[in-house]
């Protein structure tokens, strides 16, 4: 008999603030103006408002209007190449010169140049296609690997010659699912010879006219054993992408009813000059992890879903700042990794909330993200017997995310102080934090909590217990850590602003990073360093077992 769970506060169409979610959640917004939001919902709804020059140090093959076969190591069932099996030498890579000129400083007019890659990830040495549309006669492509590099945050690995520009056809919208479709031709093929594993931003530079945009791609690791695995949350990036006027939350009308029921990776990312959600929710953590020099591997949510054994032997796996959309396969593979002793760190909130299905597009497998939400009965896949693409906690097939994360999503929008509850915990070592210390604006815009009315692994420790009021409803945000019999430790920050806070400086008065200040930056940085070092050493529960304190914090078990 399956237990049934409610979706929690909020329901379809009720959370009117979702239209502004990205602008509020990401660093694009200031810390002011929270009173205009409505919601405190965690169900379906209208949710779209928080938010170089010179030659590269490495080498790579040129790109051009040709295709190239993938190397033998990329074929299913083939053994990875010797270089891929050795993995990334993080310290050596970050000792190379960085290039601080990587950002898009002049985006130019809308549609001046934009594009997408026909794969979300490739193994080192594989090729991928770029589909670029531009009003300029020529353009160049620069591949920047994102990391630490002495604070420069990127290294120019490769740059193309000037390529002919073309204005691609207008997109179309599927009548049944309202999915935006592009049928752009491949404008160049990029080879990744000598590109190290990692998260990349390709910068498209229009020549003879204005315009710059990013295209993200991951050079993924063939082997993760003994490493901390950075998982780029590409499914969530795409769900929030409104390029072409439609995303998983709304369409041109701004209403939930006009949302896409499926979205395609065969289009550019609209947000952050084409970078999607990477720069706010992922890049700061990658810089910190690479600065520490711990062994790292890189992959994407799509790859974890597809490859059952990808996480085998990994020391730890990281879910970054906003990782909401998961397939059942991804969740099963994370759970299996935990149960085999792999530590899990959830460095955001609202993780593993939406259940999705990945389907092919014209360009390849797993390039269509299906999520019908409350309209699941209309889904042809559901009618064929596949899981309903609803929230994981919702019927049919309710399976609340708390059984994996320890915490459960409780709502939005909030902007509240982070309150330390358990300062003697090993994760707070070196922070100087004391019980009751408050860190302004660190809880937001979405938050999680420990709620034992949902499946909750035990023992679980609450490290921070922060009062919030979400549209008049009092509640709490929790940062939590639990351990399981395999020895794995699972840590969840319980706030979406954790990764963003890693970059916080100053007194917060400028409004940047939602008013987060240097105190919050120092706290989150040190806690994350403690976490990554311990998690990289192996099953954390063997050396740092959780001490259950739910009753002490909540007054009940």
Order of alpha helices (4+ residues) and beta strands (2+ residues): alpha-alpha-alpha-beta-beta-beta-beta-beta-beta-beta-beta-beta-beta-beta-beta-alpha-beta-alpha-alpha-beta-alpha-beta-beta-alpha-beta-beta-beta-alpha-alpha-beta-beta-beta-beta-beta-alpha-alpha-alpha-alpha
